[in-house]
Amino acid sequence: MTTEQLISAYRAAGQGQVFAFWDSLSPQAREELAAQAAEVDLTEVERLNRSLVFKSGGGGVNLDGLAPAPYVRLPENGGNTAEWTKAKEAGEAALRAGRVAAFTVAGGQGTRLGYDGPKGTFPVTPLKHKPLFHVFAEKIKAAGLRYGRPLHWFIMTSHANHEQTEAFFIEHRFFGLDKGRVHFFRQGRMPAVDFAGKILLETPGSLALSPDGHGGSLRALHRSGALDLMKAEGIDTISYFQVDNPIVRSIDAAFIGFHLLSKSEMSSKMVPKAYPEEKVGHFCVQHGKVIVVEYSDMPDAMQRETTADGALRYLAGSIAIHIIDREFARRLATGGDGMALPFHRADKKIPTVDAAGQAVKPEKANGIKFEMFVFDALPFANNSIVIETARADDFSPVKNADGLDSPKTSREDQLRQFARWLKAAGESVETDSTGLPKPAMEISPLFGYDTATFVERWQRLPIKPMIADGLYLE
Ligand code: UTP
C-alpha cells in the first residue's frame, strides 16, 4: 500500500485525524508515522469500537450455568499421592526428552511498580539483590542440569523494552545460559482510542500505541516464528509464567506431567483464595469448559458463597501460571476453528496532543486501551485442567511499589521459603511467628529450587555452614 492509499484508508475509516499534522512533519517523521499506521488493523479497531467503545451499559459477564472448576488437590490437602508421583515422573520424562520450553511474558508496562526499566531487570532477592531475570535464568539452568537437557527460554518483550531487555542479557552474559537458547520477541501493540473511537496521537508524528496484553503472547509466539523454532527443536510443551513472580516454579515437573497425562491443551495452577474478596480471577466451569471469571465480574455474594463444610465455594484463585500446548497456541494465534481471544477495554489516562499539536497530560481517563488476557484462551482448550499449588511455593509477585505484592512482601516470602527448606532438611532456623528467618539468607536456584532439590543437595554437603551467621548458597 502506498502512503497515499494508507491515508485514504484512514480517512475512509473515519480516522483521518491520525494525519492531522502530516504537512508539518519532516520526511523521516512521515515515514515513521506511516509505518505505525500501517501496523494497525483498521477493521479490528472498527470492530472493537462497535463492541467495546460505543456499547452502552456494562454488558457484564454471562454467569449462566457457572460452577466452580474442579481441581487436582495437593497431597497434603487430600490429593492422591500416587497420582502426584506419576505426574512428576511423566513431567521429568518430558524434560529429559527436551519437550519443554520456558516462556516468560515480560512486555507489561509495570506502571504500578513505577520502576524505570524493564521489570525483569528489577532487583528482587534479599541478599544478593539479583534481578528477576537472573533468578529465572538460574531456575532454568538448574532444571536443564537436573534433566540433562538445557531448556530453551522464550521471553516476550514489548516495543518499549525490547532493546533494553536484550542489552541487559548481553551485559550479564545471559546469566550463564547458552545464548543460543534464549529467544526474545516483541509482542504486538494496539492503538488507544478516545471515547468517540478515534485513534489517539501521542505526538504529532506518532500514534498512542501500547502492548496488546499478555493474551497477545499467543499471537506473538506464532508471528515471531517461536512456535516453528519449538517444533524444529522437538518442543511441544510451553511453561508460561509472568516476569514479576520470583518464587514461581518456572519448571515444575508434576505440573507438566498432569498436563501431559490429561492430554490437556492448556493447564493452570490455582491457589485457594486467602479471603472471599481477594482480587484474583476465579477458575470456574461453564458449559463444560474451564474459564476464569475476574473478581470484578463475579457478584460479591457469589464470592462469599460457602459449601456445606464452610469452605469457600469459589475457592480456586488464578495466579497466571500455565502449561500451553504448542499447537494449541498456533491454532489460537491463527484463528483456526473461529478461535480468537476477545479484547478487553481499559479506560486510562493517555498522554496525547491537542488540536494545535501541543502535549496533553490528562488528569483523568481520556481514552481506552485494548488488551487480551491469556486466561481467555482456556475455554478454547480441550481437556483443560487446574492443579493446586501452595501459594508460598509459587506466588509472590512484585506489582506495587509498596504495600501488598511489593518488593518487600516478595523478599520476605523468599526468605520464608528458604527457612522452610532448611527446616525440611532437618535444620533449626530461628524465625518470627510468620516464619521469617532471623539470620540473613539467600539460596540460589542453582543450589536448590524447591524443597526436594534443596534437601537433596543440603544433605550431600560434607560440611554444613552455620545458619545463624547468615547464609548464601549457590
Ligand atoms: P500486569 O497485569 O501486572 O501488568 O502483567 P503490568 O503491565 O506488568 O503492570 P501494571 O499493571 O502496568 O502495573 C502481568 C504479566 O503480564 C505481562 C507483564 O510483563 C507481567 O509479566 N504483560 C502484561 C505482558 O507481557 N504484556 C502486556 O501487554 C501486559
Residues whose N, C-alpha, C, O or C-beta is under 5 A from the ligand:
A	BS01	UTP	V105 A106 G107 G108 Q109 G110 T111 R112 L113 M156 P211 D212 G213 H214 Q242 V243 D244 K399
